[in-house]
Amino acid sequence: MSTLLAERCVACRRDSPRVTEVEIAELGREVSAWQLVERDGIPRLERLFRFPSFVDALAFTNRVGALAEAEGHHPALLTEWGRVTVTWWTHKIRGLHRNDFIMAAKTDALAAESGRDTNKPVAVKTDEIVP
């Protein structure tokens, strides 16, 4: 079980420290199915979750939204037929904070409760990405 699951998000300020490369490597082991991506010069954690229908994808999106509200830390969510892309980063520091890894672990736990395989990363073909 992930130690991150037992943690709660802390309030971040603009001067809160970003995680270091060493911390990213250490924390990344607990959320190994997540990809480290960079958009607009900002590192983020991202994961695609697949579902058998739009209804299932939407239900998962709503569960992630409820978790985000409870923790006070909110992701970017893209809900499509049969899939949800979840992206975590800390807006105030324009980078990654420990909170993002905590929330990635908690998102994995929600997916596991939904019957999704949380240990298997999903590759996205470039022709599936809509600009």
C-alpha positions as CSV (number, residue, x, y, z in Angstrom):
1,M,0.0,0.0,0.0
2,S,1.2,3.5,-0.8
3,T,2.3,5.6,2.1
4,L,1.0,8.6,0.1
5,L,-2.6,7.3,0.6
6,A,-2.3,8.1,4.3
7,E,-1.3,11.7,3.7
8,R,-3.4,14.8,3.2
9,C,-2.7,17.7,1.0
10,V,-1.2,20.9,2.7
11,A,-2.1,24.4,1.6
12,C,0.5,25.7,-0.9
13,R,1.7,29.3,-1.2
14,R,3.6,30.8,-4.1
15,D,6.9,30.3,-2.1
16,S,6.2,26.6,-1.4
17,P,9.0,24.4,-2.6
18,R,8.7,22.2,-5.7
19,V,9.7,18.6,-5.4
20,T,13.3,17.9,-6.3
21,E,14.5,15.5,-9.0
22,V,15.4,13.0,-6.2
23,E,11.9,13.4,-4.6
24,I,10.3,12.9,-8.0
25,A,12.2,9.7,-8.5
26,E,11.3,8.5,-4.9
27,L,7.6,9.5,-5.0
28,G,7.3,8.3,-8.6
29,R,7.8,4.7,-7.5
30,E,4.6,4.9,-5.5
31,V,2.6,6.2,-8.6
32,S,4.6,4.4,-11.3
33,A,1.7,4.3,-13.8
34,W,1.7,8.1,-14.0
35,Q,3.7,9.9,-16.7
36,L,5.8,12.9,-16.0
37,V,4.9,15.4,-18.8
38,E,5.7,19.0,-19.4
39,R,3.2,21.5,-20.9
40,D,3.8,25.2,-21.1
41,G,7.1,24.7,-19.3
42,I,5.3,23.2,-16.3
43,P,6.0,19.6,-15.2
44,R,2.8,17.6,-14.5
45,L,1.7,14.1,-13.6
46,E,-0.7,12.6,-16.1
47,R,-2.6,9.3,-16.4
48,L,-5.2,7.9,-18.8
49,F,-7.9,5.7,-17.2
50,R,-10.1,3.5,-19.5
51,F,-13.7,2.6,-18.9
52,P,-16.3,0.5,-20.7
53,S,-18.6,3.4,-21.3
54,F,-19.1,7.2,-21.0
55,V,-21.3,6.7,-18.0
56,D,-18.5,4.9,-16.2
57,A,-15.9,7.5,-17.2
58,L,-18.2,10.3,-16.0
59,A,-18.8,8.6,-12.7
60,F,-15.0,8.3,-12.2
61,T,-14.6,12.0,-13.1
62,N,-17.1,12.9,-10.5
63,R,-15.4,10.8,-7.8
64,V,-12.1,12.4,-8.6
65,G,-13.8,15.8,-8.4
66,A,-15.2,15.0,-5.0
67,L,-11.8,13.9,-3.8
68,A,-10.3,17.1,-5.1
69,E,-12.8,19.2,-3.2
70,A,-12.2,17.3,0.0
71,E,-8.4,17.7,-0.3
72,G,-8.5,21.3,-1.6
73,H,-6.3,20.4,-4.6
74,H,-7.8,20.2,-8.1
75,P,-6.6,18.5,-11.3
76,A,-7.3,19.0,-15.0
77,L,-9.8,16.4,-16.0
78,L,-10.6,15.4,-19.6
79,T,-13.6,13.1,-19.8
80,E,-14.3,11.3,-23.1
81,W,-16.2,8.2,-24.1
82,G,-14.6,5.4,-22.2
83,R,-11.7,7.3,-20.8
84,V,-10.6,10.0,-18.4
85,T,-7.3,11.8,-18.5
86,V,-6.2,13.2,-15.1
87,T,-3.4,15.7,-14.8
88,W,-2.0,16.9,-11.5
89,W,0.3,19.9,-10.9
90,T,0.3,22.8,-8.4
91,H,-0.8,26.0,-10.1
92,K,0.6,28.4,-7.5
93,I,4.2,27.1,-7.9
94,R,3.9,26.3,-11.6
95,G,5.3,22.8,-10.9
96,L,5.1,19.7,-8.9
97,H,4.6,19.5,-5.1
98,R,4.2,16.5,-2.9
99,N,0.4,17.1,-3.0
100,D,0.4,16.1,-6.6
101,F,1.9,12.7,-5.8
102,I,-0.5,12.3,-2.9
103,M,-3.5,13.0,-5.2
104,A,-2.1,10.7,-7.9
105,A,-2.0,7.9,-5.4
106,K,-5.5,8.6,-4.2
107,T,-6.7,8.8,-7.8
108,D,-5.2,5.3,-8.3
109,A,-7.1,4.1,-5.3
110,L,-10.4,5.4,-6.7
111,A,-9.6,3.7,-10.0
112,A,-8.9,0.4,-8.2
113,E,-12.3,0.7,-6.4
114,S,-13.8,1.1,-9.9
115,G,-12.2,-2.1,-11.1
116,R,-9.5,-0.3,-13.2
117,D,-6.0,-1.8,-13.3
118,T,-3.9,0.7,-11.5
119,N,-0.5,-0.9,-12.1
120,K,-0.6,-1.0,-15.9
121,P,0.2,2.3,-17.7
122,V,-1.8,3.0,-20.8
123,A,0.0,4.2,-23.9
124,V,-1.9,6.8,-26.0
125,K,-1.3,6.8,-29.7
126,T,-0.6,10.2,-31.2
127,D,-3.5,9.8,-33.6
128,E,-5.9,9.5,-30.6
129,I,-4.9,12.9,-29.3
130,V,-7.2,15.7,-30.4
131,P,-5.5,19.1,-30.6
